[in-house]
C-alpha cells in the first residue's frame, strides 16, 4: 500500500489491529524502511475495533489486490495524520544514538530518551499558515475536505522538499540565496509559494510539488500575498516590479 497517497486522500489510515491493544488518543509514530530509513509520520488513534464493513475502501492504493482482500480479516484501528516530516535527525542512525536498540521490525513502545528525542524533532516548521489572508483552510485540496490535519499534510516538509529539489533553494523572484548570504545558518531556508491559491483549488485537484509550487524568500512571499487592484500578483509580475 502506498501510505503517502492514502494520507493525501483521506488524512487517515485504517490499520490492521492484530493482537495489539490500542486506545483512542494513543500516539503512533510510523517508521519508513528502505530507502528512507527514518520516522516520518506522527498519528493519533481515532477509532479502535473497526470491522471490515466500517473501514474505508482503499484498494486503489494496493499493488497486490489479493493481499488487500486477505488484509480485510480481523479488526482495524483508525490512525489519523497529525504530523509528517522529512528530517535528517529522525534517520535510523540518529535514532540508534538516542535510545533505539535496532532497526524497527515490529511495534515498540516509546519510552525515556528515545521518546524525548523523537518528540523533539517530530515538528514540521514549514507547515505554518504564514499568510492566512489568501489561504482559506475551509477549501478542498488533495481530493479530501480540508481539516487542519490535511492542510498540514499539504504544507508538510515532504511536499516542500520535492519542490526545492526540482526548482532549487533560492527565491525565484529576487534570486536571494540564504546560504550564500548568511552561510550555514541560511542553508536550506526558503519559503514555498502556491502558484494556484488554495482558495481556488477544487475537490479533485491534486497539487504537484514540482509544477504548482515555487521557492520564494519571505519578503517576496509576503508581496505575492498582497493585492493590487483586488488581484494577487504572479511571480513574473512581481519580478517586473523589482528595482
C-alpha positions, 0 to 999 in steps of 0.5 A, spaced: 500 500 500 502 506 498 501 510 505 503 517 502 497 517 497 492 514 502 494 520 507 493 525 501 486 522 500 483 521 506 488 524 512 487 517 515 489 510 515 485 504 517 490 499 520 490 492 521 489 491 529 492 484 530 493 482 537 495 489 539 491 493 544 490 500 542 486 506 545 483 512 542 488 518 543 494 513 543 500 516 539 503 512 533 509 514 530 510 510 523 517 508 521 519 508 513 524 502 511 528 502 505 530 507 502 528 512 507 530 509 513 527 514 518 520 516 522 516 520 518 509 520 520 506 522 527 498 519 528 493 519 533 488 513 534 481 515 532 477 509 532 479 502 535 475 495 533 473 497 526 470 491 522 471 490 515 464 493 513 466 500 517 473 501 514 474 505 508 475 502 501 482 503 499 484 498 494 486 503 489 492 504 493 494 496 493 499 493 488 497 486 490 489 486 490 489 479 493 493 481 499 488 487 500 482 482 500 486 477 505 488 484 509 480 485 510 480 479 516 480 481 523 479 488 526 482 495 524 484 501 528 483 508 525 490 512 525 489 519 523 495 524 520 497 529 525 504 530 523 509 528 517 516 530 516 522 529 512 528 530 517 535 528 517 535 527 525 529 522 525 534 517 520 535 510 523 542 512 525 540 518 529 535 514 532 540 508 534 544 514 538 538 516 542 535 510 545 533 505 539 536 498 540 535 496 532 532 497 526 524 497 527 521 490 525 515 490 529 511 495 534 515 498 540 513 502 545 516 509 546 519 510 552 525 515 556 530 518 551 528 515 545 521 518 546 524 525 548 528 525 542 523 523 537 518 528 540 523 533 539 524 533 532 517 530 530 515 538 528 514 540 521 516 548 521 514 549 514 507 547 515 505 554 518 499 558 515 504 564 514 499 568 510 492 566 512 489 572 508 489 568 501 489 561 504 482 559 506 483 552 510 475 551 509 477 549 501 478 542 498 485 540 496 488 533 495 481 530 493 479 530 501 475 536 505 480 540 508 481 539 516 487 542 519 490 535 519 490 535 511 492 542 510 498 540 514 499 534 510 499 539 504 504 544 507 508 538 510 516 538 509 515 532 504 511 536 499 516 542 500 522 538 499 520 535 492 519 542 490 526 545 492 529 539 489 526 540 482 526 548 482 532 549 487 533 553 494 533 560 492 527 565 491 525 565 484 523 572 484 529 576 487 534 570 486 536 571 494 540 565 496 540 564 504 546 560 504 550 564 500 548 570 504 548 568 511 552 561 510 550 555 514 545 558 518 541 560 511 542 553 508 536 550 506 531 556 508 526 558 503 519 559 503 514 555 498 509 559 494 502 556 491 502 558 484 494 556 484 491 559 491 488 554 495 482 558 495 481 556 488 483 549 488 477 544 487 475 537 490 479 533 485 485 537 484 491 534 486 497 539 487 504 537 484 510 539 488 514 540 482 509 544 477 504 548 482 509 550 487 515 555 487 521 557 492 520 564 494 524 568 500 519 571 505 519 578 503 517 576 496 512 571 499 509 576 503 508 581 496 505 575 492 500 575 498 498 582 497 493 585 492 493 590 487 487 592 484 483 586 488 488 581 484 494 577 487 500 578 483 504 572 479 511 571 480 513 574 473 509 580 475 512 581 481 519 580 478 517 586 473 516 590 479 523 589 482 528 595 482 
